[in-house]
Amino acid sequence: MKILIVYPNLPLMITPASFVAICTSLLKELNCEVQLFETTLYSEDENQGMLYKSKLGGGRGYNLDDLGFSLQPTNKIIPDFVKKVKEFKPDLLLCSTVEDTFRDTNLMLESVKHLNIPHIVGGVLPINAPEHCLSSSNIDVICRFEGELVLRDVIKSFKEGKNWKKTHGLWYKKNGKIIKNPLQPLCDINDIIPDYSLYHPIRFNRPIGGKIRTTIQFETYRGCPYSCTFCNSPTTRTMDKNFLRRKKVERVEEELDYYMANFNPEYWFIIDDSFLARPKGEIFELCELFKKYKLPWWCNTRLENIDES
């Protein structure tokens, strides 16, 4: 079975996304052939958006030559995507989208609609605005929450010739109505080591801390205990009160060892919503672990989680 992961990302918006890496690892485990199409390196102007913001921030003084990037004009996104789809001939398209990339998501799916390839659209926007996503004539199926268990069941149903749209965790359109399947239970975030191998090596180059560094992102927990009104994270707790889960320190070490052996990172980018929102003993344990790699690292946190110790 062939799966094409579609990642309509903004230029330099984030280090290689763990969504892609998690899906890659899972799909390989399920003996699927998987490829990636992303839009990160399409832009008209390096002095706009996140490319420009990076110049003003941690990447002061860098240029695209330093990053190894060669930007392509945005009018090539659709022709390049259509070419990729026709050459690879996927059985399923997996797409992750946010509000900023929803337009591109629609355009890309519209461009291959005549090929009748099944698709699933997941990500922050389908979780928080499912009806809005399904109001698009180009989107038929969305993932309403976490994707790991959903994707396993979808692939199993595909291979067994069953109606994969009935998989728990999916919403889909049928005869003008939205069918809302029940949610899946939460996954164990210790189960999968994300596989970033589909990304081109230059995508790990990131202007951060005043230098261009090979940067790998990872999570040590999923969810957030806080209720900031500007953030989408609190929504996850309204869907499941147990959404906040932490990885075992031993599993974090196994994951980082894998990255060191395969990607030679120079910087860790921790994507936890608030890294220090955990028992203090565990914080010190993780910090001791990070010493092993002798790499600088970045994280999110909140002031109330910081003290002199």
C-alpha positions as CSV (number, residue, x, y, z in Angstrom):
1,M,0.0,0.0,0.0
2,K,1.3,3.4,-1.0
3,I,0.8,6.5,1.3
4,L,1.7,10.1,0.4
5,I,2.1,12.4,3.3
6,V,1.1,15.9,2.3
7,Y,2.5,18.7,4.5
8,P,1.4,22.2,3.3
9,N,3.9,24.1,5.5
10,L,4.8,27.8,5.5
11,P,8.4,28.6,4.6
12,L,10.7,27.9,7.6
13,M,7.6,27.8,9.9
14,I,9.0,24.9,12.0
15,T,11.7,22.4,12.2
16,P,10.8,19.1,10.4
17,A,7.4,18.2,11.9
18,S,7.0,15.3,14.2
19,F,3.6,14.6,12.5
20,V,5.4,13.5,9.4
21,A,8.0,11.5,11.4
22,I,5.4,9.7,13.5
23,C,3.4,8.7,10.5
24,T,6.5,7.6,8.6
25,S,7.6,5.3,11.5
26,L,4.1,3.9,11.9
27,L,3.5,3.3,8.2
28,K,6.9,1.6,7.7
29,E,6.0,-0.7,10.7
30,L,2.8,-1.5,8.8
31,N,4.8,-2.4,5.6
32,C,3.5,0.6,3.6
33,E,5.5,2.5,1.0
34,V,5.5,6.1,2.1
35,Q,6.7,9.3,0.6
36,L,6.4,13.0,1.4
37,F,5.4,16.2,-0.4
38,E,5.9,19.4,1.6
39,T,5.7,23.1,0.7
40,T,8.3,24.5,3.1
41,L,10.7,25.6,0.4
42,Y,8.2,27.4,-1.8
43,S,8.2,31.2,-1.4
44,E,8.4,34.3,-3.5
45,D,10.5,36.3,-1.2
46,E,13.0,35.5,1.5
47,N,12.2,38.8,3.2
48,Q,8.7,37.8,4.3
49,G,7.0,35.5,6.7
50,M,9.0,33.2,9.0
51,L,12.0,33.6,6.7
52,Y,12.2,37.3,7.6
53,K,11.3,36.8,11.2
54,S,14.1,34.3,11.6
55,K,16.5,37.0,10.3
56,L,15.3,39.4,13.0
57,G,15.5,36.8,15.8
58,G,17.8,33.9,16.5
59,G,19.2,33.7,13.0
60,R,20.6,37.3,12.7
61,G,22.9,37.6,9.8
62,Y,22.1,34.4,8.0
63,N,21.1,34.1,4.4
64,L,19.6,31.3,2.3
65,D,23.0,30.2,1.1
66,D,23.9,29.5,4.7
67,L,20.8,27.3,5.1
68,G,21.4,25.5,1.8
69,F,17.8,26.4,0.8
70,S,16.8,27.0,-2.8
71,L,13.3,28.5,-2.8
72,Q,10.8,27.7,-5.5
73,P,8.1,30.1,-6.6
74,T,4.7,29.3,-5.0
75,N,3.1,28.9,-8.5
76,K,5.0,25.7,-8.8
77,I,3.3,24.1,-5.7
78,I,0.4,22.7,-7.6
79,P,2.2,21.4,-10.7
80,D,4.9,19.8,-8.6
81,F,2.3,18.2,-6.3
82,V,0.2,16.9,-9.2
83,K,3.4,15.5,-10.8
84,K,4.4,13.8,-7.5
85,V,0.9,12.2,-7.2
86,K,0.9,10.9,-10.7
87,E,4.3,9.5,-10.4
88,F,3.9,7.8,-7.0
89,K,0.3,6.8,-7.5
90,P,-0.6,6.7,-3.8
91,D,-3.6,4.7,-2.4
92,L,-4.1,7.3,0.3
93,L,-3.2,10.9,1.0
94,L,-2.5,12.0,4.6
95,C,-2.6,15.8,5.1
96,S,-2.0,17.9,8.2
97,T,-3.3,21.5,8.2
98,V,-3.6,24.6,10.3
99,E,-5.5,27.8,9.6
100,D,-2.6,29.4,7.8
101,T,-2.2,26.5,5.4
102,F,-5.9,25.7,4.9
103,R,-6.1,27.5,1.5
104,D,-3.1,25.6,0.1
105,T,-4.5,22.3,1.5
106,N,-7.7,23.0,-0.5
107,L,-5.9,23.9,-3.6
108,M,-3.7,20.8,-3.5
109,L,-6.6,18.4,-2.9
110,E,-8.7,20.1,-5.6
111,S,-5.8,19.7,-8.1
112,V,-6.0,15.9,-7.8
113,K,-9.7,15.5,-7.1
114,H,-10.3,14.0,-10.5
115,L,-8.0,11.1,-9.6
116,N,-10.4,10.0,-6.8
117,I,-7.6,9.2,-4.3
118,P,-8.9,8.8,-0.8
119,H,-7.6,11.3,1.7
120,I,-7.6,12.1,5.4
121,V,-7.0,15.7,6.7
122,G,-5.8,16.0,10.2
123,G,-4.1,18.5,12.4
124,V,-4.9,21.4,14.7
125,L,-7.6,22.9,12.4
126,P,-9.8,19.7,11.9
127,I,-9.6,19.2,15.7
128,N,-10.8,22.6,16.6
129,A,-13.0,23.5,13.6
130,P,-14.2,20.2,12.1
131,E,-17.4,21.5,10.5
132,H,-15.4,24.3,8.8
133,C,-13.0,21.8,7.3
134,L,-15.7,19.6,6.0
135,S,-17.6,22.5,4.5
136,S,-14.9,22.5,1.8
137,S,-15.9,20.6,-1.3
138,N,-12.4,19.3,-1.5
139,I,-12.3,17.6,1.9
140,D,-14.3,14.4,2.5
141,V,-12.7,12.9,5.6
142,I,-11.0,14.4,8.7
143,C,-9.2,13.0,11.7
144,R,-10.8,14.5,14.8
145,F,-8.0,13.9,17.4
146,E,-4.8,12.0,17.7
147,G,-3.8,10.1,14.6
148,E,-1.7,7.1,15.7
149,L,-4.4,4.6,16.5
150,V,-6.7,6.0,13.8
151,L,-4.0,5.4,11.1
152,R,-3.3,1.9,12.3
153,D,-7.0,1.0,12.0
154,V,-7.4,2.7,8.7
155,I,-4.5,0.8,7.1
156,K,-5.8,-2.5,8.6
157,S,-9.3,-1.8,7.1
158,F,-7.8,-0.8,3.7
159,K,-5.8,-4.0,3.5
160,E,-8.8,-6.1,4.5
161,G,-11.1,-4.4,2.0
162,K,-13.3,-3.0,4.7
163,N,-15.0,0.4,4.8
164,W,-12.1,2.4,6.3
165,K,-14.2,5.5,6.8
166,K,-16.0,3.9,9.7
167,T,-12.7,3.9,11.7
168,H,-13.2,5.5,15.1
169,G,-11.6,9.0,15.2
170,L,-12.8,9.9,11.7
171,W,-15.6,12.2,10.5
172,Y,-16.7,12.0,6.9
173,K,-19.3,13.2,4.5
174,K,-22.0,10.9,3.1
175,N,-25.1,12.0,1.1
176,G,-24.7,15.6,2.3
177,K,-24.4,14.7,6.0
178,I,-21.5,14.6,8.3
179,I,-21.0,11.1,9.9
180,K,-19.3,11.5,13.3
181,N,-17.5,8.3,14.4
182,P,-16.6,8.0,18.1
183,L,-13.1,9.0,19.1
184,Q,-10.3,6.5,19.6
185,P,-8.8,6.0,23.0
186,L,-5.6,7.9,23.7
187,C,-2.4,6.3,22.4
188,D,0.7,5.5,24.4
189,I,3.2,8.2,23.3
190,N,6.1,5.8,24.3
191,D,5.2,3.4,21.5
192,I,6.7,5.2,18.5
193,I,10.1,6.7,17.8
194,P,9.5,9.3,15.1
195,D,11.3,8.7,11.8
196,Y,12.5,11.9,10.1
197,S,14.1,10.1,7.1
198,L,11.7,11.4,4.5
199,Y,13.0,14.9,4.9
200,H,15.9,16.2,2.8
201,P,18.9,16.9,5.1
202,I,18.8,20.6,4.4
203,R,15.5,20.8,6.2
204,F,17.2,20.3,9.5
205,N,19.1,23.5,9.1
206,R,17.6,26.1,11.4
207,P,18.7,29.6,12.3
208,I,18.6,29.5,16.1
209,G,20.7,30.8,18.9
210,G,22.6,33.0,16.4
211,K,23.9,30.2,14.3
212,I,22.7,27.8,11.6
213,R,22.2,24.5,13.3
214,T,21.1,21.0,12.4
215,T,18.0,20.9,14.6
216,I,15.7,18.0,15.7
217,Q,12.4,18.4,17.4
218,F,10.9,16.0,19.9
219,E,8.3,15.8,22.6
220,T,8.7,14.6,26.2
221,Y,5.0,15.0,26.9
222,R,1.9,15.7,25.0
223,G,-0.8,18.2,26.1
224,C,-0.7,21.1,28.5
225,P,-2.1,21.6,32.0
226,Y,-2.9,25.3,31.4
227,S,-6.0,27.0,29.9
228,C,-4.6,30.0,28.0
229,T,-7.4,31.4,25.8
230,F,-5.1,32.2,22.9
231,C,-4.0,28.6,22.5
232,N,-5.6,25.5,21.0
233,S,-4.1,23.1,23.6
234,P,-6.9,23.4,26.2
235,T,-9.3,22.0,23.6
236,T,-7.6,18.6,23.9
237,R,-8.6,18.3,27.5
238,T,-12.2,19.0,26.7
239,M,-12.1,16.0,24.4
240,D,-10.3,13.8,26.9
241,K,-9.3,14.8,30.4
242,N,-6.4,12.4,30.4
243,F,-4.8,13.9,27.3
244,L,-1.7,15.2,29.2
245,R,0.9,12.3,29.1
246,R,4.6,12.2,29.7
247,K,7.2,10.0,28.1
248,K,9.4,7.8,30.2
249,V,12.8,9.2,30.6
250,E,14.3,5.9,29.4
251,R,12.2,6.2,26.2
252,V,13.4,9.8,25.7
253,E,17.0,8.6,25.9
254,E,16.3,5.9,23.4
255,E,14.8,8.4,21.0
256,L,17.6,10.9,21.4
257,D,20.2,8.1,20.9
258,Y,18.5,7.2,17.6
259,Y,18.6,10.9,16.4
260,M,22.3,11.2,17.3
261,A,23.1,8.0,15.4
262,N,21.1,8.9,12.3
263,F,20.9,12.7,12.0
264,N,23.9,14.1,13.8
265,P,21.9,17.0,15.4
266,E,23.5,20.1,16.8
267,Y,20.5,21.4,18.7
268,W,17.4,20.0,20.4
269,F,14.0,21.7,19.8
270,I,11.6,20.5,22.5
271,I,8.0,21.0,21.4
272,D,6.3,20.4,24.7
273,D,3.7,23.1,25.4
274,S,5.3,23.8,28.8
275,F,8.4,21.7,29.4
276,L,8.8,22.6,33.1
277,A,5.1,21.8,34.0
278,R,6.1,18.4,35.6
279,P,7.4,17.1,38.8
280,K,10.7,18.8,39.7
281,G,12.6,15.5,40.1
282,E,11.7,14.6,36.6
283,I,13.0,17.9,35.3
284,F,16.3,17.3,36.9
285,E,16.4,13.7,35.5
286,L,15.8,15.0,32.0
287,C,18.4,17.7,32.4
288,E,20.9,15.1,33.5
289,L,20.0,13.1,30.4
290,F,20.5,16.1,28.1
291,K,24.1,16.5,29.5
292,K,24.9,13.2,27.9
293,Y,24.6,14.8,24.4
294,K,26.4,18.1,25.1
295,L,23.9,19.9,22.8
296,P,22.1,23.2,23.5
297,W,18.3,23.0,23.6
298,W,15.2,25.1,23.5
299,C,11.8,24.7,25.2
300,N,8.6,26.4,26.0
301,T,7.7,27.1,29.6
302,R,5.9,29.6,31.9
303,L,7.3,31.9,34.5
304,E,5.5,30.2,37.4
305,N,7.4,27.0,36.7
306,I,10.8,28.7,37.1
307,D,12.6,29.2,40.5
308,E,16.2,29.5,41.6
309,S,16.8,25.8,41.8
